[in-house]
Amino acid sequence: MACMNEDGQWIVLMGLLTALALFFLALIINQSALVGQTTAEGVLEFPKNDIRDLRLAIFDYYDDYGELTLLQQQHYVDDIVRISLERKNAVVYFWDGPQQDVSGRMLRPVTIHYYNGVTKYDETVYY
Amino acid sequence: MVNDAGQLYTMEGVAAGVIMLLTAYIVISTTSVYTPGDTHIPDMQLEQLGSDVLAMMDTPDNREEEESRLVVLVKGGVPGGDTLRTEFLNNCKMRAGGDDDDLRAQVYLTYRKMNGDVSTIQLSSSDPGFTGRENTVRVTRWVHLPRGSTYGLDNLDSSRPHAVLVEVLLWRA
């Protein structure tokens, strides 16, 4: 290493630091596109319409609940459970509890379970 | 004669080469966003459109009206299926701009028979251009079928209300 000029080491060092900083910034920009894409896909793949539709079907059932016989109630539940399994590949079950006084209205707690192999959804709604 | 000068220059050169290669790689991969299989995005748009149209058809026009258009058409059974498809497609094509003549649909209905079996029937008549290789999306809608007679639905117990599933296969020809 003889005869080497040792001036300007600070400039070289700062150059290296800037290069490293740019490297990490580029890495972050690079990853951000991927992160955004997977998040958006996760949102899009959530079976929002299926769950909304299922809830509506169940609420339709509870609209008619009072005037159905026990056997007819069982048939209607079987309609939803079995057709969901066969045509929608979703395990669906729902049941209700006794009516309760909720802010002056008599509502029954309806528990809904939905699982299509990817998304699991459980809720208890007073209807 | 080999001398031992310039070793640091060699190392520096190697380091600079590595940094340049990495930088080139990072810069190129930053500007190109890799999205595997983008076809599902227009598929999802079509799915959302179909789903919205079914939801619209399953909504009664006003409070006095008991049954939605979709319920009426499903009760009509197999002959009502073609009407259902035509109205469904007309609703899908309601948009600004030119006619969207490429949209095709096929309607299926799933219900439980009197003996409890699940039965799927084709409501609309077969599309003559359907090859089975189309890139289709499937939209579904639960329909609350009230008591009362239906037409063309085999073995349906009309003494009780039913939950039936309307499935529409939607594709662009």
Boltz contact constraints between the chains, C-beta under 6 A:
constraints:
  - contact:
      token1: [A, 26]
      token2: [B, 26]
      max_distance: 6.0
  - contact:
      token1: [A, 26]
      token2: [B, 30]
      max_distance: 6.0
  - contact:
      token1: [A, 29]
      token2: [B, 30]
      max_distance: 6.0
  - contact:
      token1: [A, 30]
      token2: [B, 29]
      max_distance: 6.0
  - contact:
      token1: [A, 30]
      token2: [B, 30]
      max_distance: 6.0
  - contact:
      token1: [A, 33]
      token2: [B, 33]
      max_distance: 6.0
  - contact:
      token1: [A, 44]
      token2: [B, 44]
      max_distance: 6.0
  - contact:
      token1: [A, 49]
      token2: [B, 51]
      max_distance: 6.0
  - contact:
      token1: [A, 53]
      token2: [B, 142]
      max_distance: 6.0
  - contact:
      token1: [A, 57]
      token2: [B, 142]
      max_distance: 6.0
  - contact:
      token1: [A, 57]
      token2: [B, 163]
      max_distance: 6.0
  - contact:
      token1: [A, 60]
      token2: [B, 144]
      max_distance: 6.0
  - contact:
      token1: [A, 64]
      token2: [B, 161]
      max_distance: 6.0
  - contact:
      token1: [A, 72]
      token2: [B, 160]
      max_distance: 6.0
  - contact:
      token1: [A, 75]
      token2: [B, 160]
      max_distance: 6.0
  - contact:
      token1: [A, 79]
      token2: [B, 112]
      max_distance: 6.0
  - contact:
      token1: [A, 79]
      token2: [B, 162]
      max_distance: 6.0
  - contact:
      token1: [A, 79]
      token2: [B, 163]
      max_distance: 6.0
  - contact:
      token1: [A, 80]
      token2: [B, 163]
      max_distance: 6.0
  - contact:
      token1: [A, 82]
      token2: [B, 118]
      max_distance: 6.0
  - contact:
      token1: [A, 83]
      token2: [B, 110]
      max_distance: 6.0
  - contact:
      token1: [A, 83]
      token2: [B, 118]
      max_distance: 6.0
  - contact:
      token1: [A, 83]
      token2: [B, 165]
      max_distance: 6.0
  - contact:
      token1: [A, 86]
      token2: [B, 118]
      max_distance: 6.0
  - contact:
      token1: [A, 87]
      token2: [B, 110]
      max_distance: 6.0
  - contact:
      token1: [A, 87]
      token2: [B, 165]
      max_distance: 6.0
